[in-house]
Amino acid sequence: MQKLIDLLPKDKDNIYFCCIGTDRSTGDSLGPLVGSGLENLGFNHVIGTLRYPLHAVNLKERVGAIPEDAFVIAIDSCLGGQEDIGHIKVKGKPLKPGAGVNKKLMAVGNICIVGIVNVYIE
């Protein structure tokens, strides 16, 4: 948790959360679940909830509407090693959504938080 706090800017009003995924697939619903939770906690700048998911089809349009000076935290589920399933990782770099299923989508965020939900198989 301290790693995440150290990465955050001082101006908390300019933080946007991009919670990527869909409510149509259990393995890909982590982002919208977290987004709905953040919204329920009163965070104002949440993009991607169970009601209005942020996914491959609308990613470019919705992320493109974020102010350029905003600090963006991307949240998504991902694939990893068997030993990593159930872990959450904070990375000080943008998220590359869809990479685990060979989709070429735009990178999102200044930092990202990923939850490993299943095994990556090449």
N, C-alpha and C positions, 0 to 999 in steps of 0.2 A: 504494500500500500504506500509506503514512503517513497518508493521509486516513482509511482504515479504522481504523488503530490509534488515531488521535486520537479517534474516536467511541466506542471501547470503554470500559466501566466498569473500575474498578480491581479489583473482585471478579470474577475470571474464573470462579469456581465457579458463578456465577449467570447464565451466558450459555447461552441455548438457541438452537439452530439449527433453523429450519423450512425444510426443503428441499422445495419444492413441485414436483409434476409426476408423471408416470406413466412406467412402464417400457414401456408399450404404444405409444408414439409417439416416434420418434427426436428430433424437434424439441422435445419436452416432457420429455425425460429428464435434462436438465442438473441439476435439483434433486436427484432421487434418486441420480444418479451422485456428486454432491458429498457428499450425505448419507452414502452408503456409504463414501466415502473418509474423511470426518471420523470416522465410527465406527471404521473400521480404524486410524486414527491414535490412537484411545483417548479421543476426546471422549465424555463421558457423556450430554449432553443434546442428542441429535440426533433430530429428528422428521422422518421422510421419507427412506427408503432404497429401494434397488431391491427389497429383500425386503418392506418395509412402506411403500409410497409414501404421501405426504401429497397429497391431491388434492381436487377440488371436493366429492366425496361425503362425505369424512370430515374436512374442514378444520375446521368449527365445533367438532366434538366433541374432536378431538385438540389443537387450539390452545387450546380452552377449559380443558384440563387443566393448562396451564402456570401456575405460580404467578404471581400478580399483580405481584410485585416483581422478576420475572426480566427480564433484558435479552435481547430477542429479535432475532436476525438472520435475516431472511427471504431465501431464495436461490431464484431461479427463472430460467427462460429467458424471453425476451420478443422481441417484434418491434420493428423500428426501421427507420431509413433504410438504403439500400443501402451507404452508406459506413461504417455502424456494425457491420455483420455481423462477428462474431468478436471484438468488443470486450466488455469487462466494465466495468460501471459500478457505483459505490458511491453510494448516495443516503442522505442523513440523514433519511429519512422512511419511513413504512410502505409496504409493497408492496401493490398492488391486483391480486391474482392474477386471471387471466382477462380483464382489461381489453382485451387485444389481440384477443380473440374475442367481445367484447360480453357477457361473463358478469358478473353482479353478485354478487361474493363479498365476504366480510368482509376488511377491511384487516388485514395481518399484519406484526408486527415494529415495533421501534423504529427500525431502519435496514434497508436492503435491498441486496442484491447481485444484479444481473441480468446475464445473458449474452445478447447479442443474437444470435439464431440464424437469423433470416429477415427479410424485408421486410414492413413493415406496409402493407397495401393497403386504402384506404377503400372 
